[in-house]
Amino acid sequence: MDALTLELLNGLSLFATLAIVALGLGIVFGLMGIINLAHGEFVMIGAYVAYVTHANGLSHWLSLPLAAVVLFVLGACIEVGLIRRIHRRPEVTILATFGLSICLRQAVELIFTKDFRGVPNPVPGATRALGVLFPTYRYVLIGIAVVVVVVTLLAFTRSRFGLTVRAIVADRDLADACGVRTGIANFCAFGIGAATAGIAGALVAPLGAIEPQAGLAYLPGAFLVVIVGGFNRLWGVIAGALVVAAVQTGVIHFYDAVWAQIASLALAVLMLQLRRVPVEAANP
Amino acid sequence: MRFEAHGLRSGYGSVPVLHGVSFCVAQGEIVALVGRNGAGKTTLVRTMIGLLRATGGQLRLGGADITRVPPSRRVRAGLRAAFQERSLFSQFSVGDNLRLSGHPPAEHGRVLGMFGESLAGREAQRAGTLSGGEQKMLAAASALASTASILLMDEPTEGLQPSNVGLLGDALALARQQGRGVLLVEQHLALALRLADRFVVLEKGEIVDTGTAGEAGLGDRLSGRLAL
């Protein structure tokens, strides 16, 4: 019973991590139709913001809003300088953001070297709940991730701003003709997508090593979540993260991590087949 | 406020459609733009609002050159269009369509009641599930209820039942009374003849005839031009 509870808590932690990492991709890829292969690097830079915050003797919790601001500015600059010039051409977007991811990794490497960095756990120790000991910081991570994801999703689905972004995706010409400032809306949406990736990076920073290649590990999982959750459905990020976390945790429990990855990929392929929506269809 | 096109050229890619169109719409008048299918009427409206790039000529609104100004700024400057097709976000609710067009929720009742009861109380309904005629009424009502000085109405009566054509005509006449300028793109010649102050006939991307309301034999001339 305790082993099952522990697996459930591990699954919940994985769900929260996947959801917050995939949230930005859900906005940028799922909602705006932009295939951003540099999303993992946004997460990695968020982790470095946490490292710099810690290196300057500041609280880890300060790194969360700091990472959001730094990544919003970076994302907004990328949208203005690169994305808005190419977003109607998916194949160019893929190549450009792939190049961007390399540039960002190299830039971070130039500044911080290839050395592994770390951030101490701000909430060390474990808490006993449901009969098992579980790291306290992971409970905190789950709570913060859920709040960030839900608040962001509400902002995009219930607010005037969210309606505007969805209108641009649905019919950019009509949105233009309605007087919608499409440029500003895309700028903000891309910036918010990057900001949530930054928060995710700062949040997961204490759980592992921080290094320039770290972002690569997050990208496939984030795409899996968006594919499984469904294109153009922001709330699908939660469903997608839940399904992928359940599959991975379950398969790891009964087999191993390699089979868990295989199962997740098979699930993504199955979902694409069932919906019969090619990836490029997400890009209007 | 006056909207002017001077030698306007436009088209799709390398295919030119408009070949130097010049005309104007002043506040307090209705100008009917008539022409056969494929004459370039919709291309003209899309170029005027900024969805198609002018490849030559000039567009002026209130004296200011807006030829290179993006559509959203043209709308904020006082221009508004209701298109023949794709005039609504079909997957959004009626209320969300009105919000996107700049109408706060408090105004929705007034906008939806503009053409009788058929749209009243249907804010929550998905716009794509309205009938074709209802969608046209919603798009027209949204444009007419805006504060724009110049309205570009592209075939607003297409698909409307006769009683609603009458209501739309009354609403356009009211817009003129309020001092707004209307470019009415219309195949429904009877309505155009009833409402318009001036007429512009477009043929193969060029203006081939103009006329003023009350001119002797105008109806027959326009009918001949449209080969009705």
Chai-1 contact restraints between the chains, C-beta under 6 A:
chainA,res_idxA,chainB,res_idxB,connection_type,confidence,min_distance_angstrom,max_distance_angstrom,comment,restraint_id
A,L163,B,D96,contact,1.0,0.0,6.0,A-B,restraint_1
A,A167,B,F89,contact,1.0,0.0,6.0,A-B,restraint_2
A,A167,B,L100,contact,1.0,0.0,6.0,A-B,restraint_3
A,A170,B,F89,contact,1.0,0.0,6.0,A-B,restraint_4
A,D173,B,L51,contact,1.0,0.0,6.0,A-B,restraint_5
A,D176,B,P71,contact,1.0,0.0,6.0,A-B,restraint_6
A,D176,B,S72,contact,1.0,0.0,6.0,A-B,restraint_7
A,A177,B,I49,contact,1.0,0.0,6.0,A-B,restraint_8
A,A177,B,P71,contact,1.0,0.0,6.0,A-B,restraint_9
A,A177,B,A81,contact,1.0,0.0,6.0,A-B,restraint_10
A,C178,B,L100,contact,1.0,0.0,6.0,A-B,restraint_11
A,C178,B,S101,contact,1.0,0.0,6.0,A-B,restraint_12
A,G179,B,S72,contact,1.0,0.0,6.0,A-B,restraint_13
A,G179,B,V75,contact,1.0,0.0,6.0,A-B,restraint_14
A,G179,B,R76,contact,1.0,0.0,6.0,A-B,restraint_15
A,R181,B,S72,contact,1.0,0.0,6.0,A-B,restraint_16
